[in-house]
Amino acid sequence: MPLPYDLCARVQNAFRARHRHVAVDHSTQNLAVLSILLRSGFLSNLTRGTIAAPSPSDFNRVGEAQRRIWAELKYRDDRPLLSNMSLISLPSRRVFMDLGEIRRICSGRRAQTVKPLGLGEIAVVKTRSKEHEWLEAREALMLGLDGEIICRAR
């Protein structure tokens, strides 16, 4: 399984370099995190493709190593909507939160070593539920699911 820091670094660097698209490895984890960013309004489109270009028809013809997810980045007034995307849970220090701690960071208070979410900021949570494995922190709070806080984006 690819580590989430690679996705965070690629997306953040693409926004800083003012790219229109960014290609990341095709995996369930990357697709889930990018779809959360899409629902939150940081991205404008997701499509599958190859190393060369976003092409859903070529996606099925190539091998697993050449499959990519292409994300179209969103800008407003020539400024990127995503200014920072950073990991919370590291491979050496994983951060698991129960429902009360997730409620605390969503309502503007510190929980464990995690700073509270600011205005327009999201946190990605990986839960133990197979139906809702990857959620935004506020969605996890509404569904009553706890889990590992992976990353945050603002």
Protein Blocks (a to p, Z undefined) as FASTA:
>chain_A
ZZfklmmmmmmmmmmnopabdcddddfklmmmmmmmmmnopafbdcdddfkbccfklmmm
pcfklgccddddddeehiafblbdcdfbdfklccdddfklmmmmmnopaehjbccddehi
acddddfbfklmbccfklmmmnopacddfbdcZZ
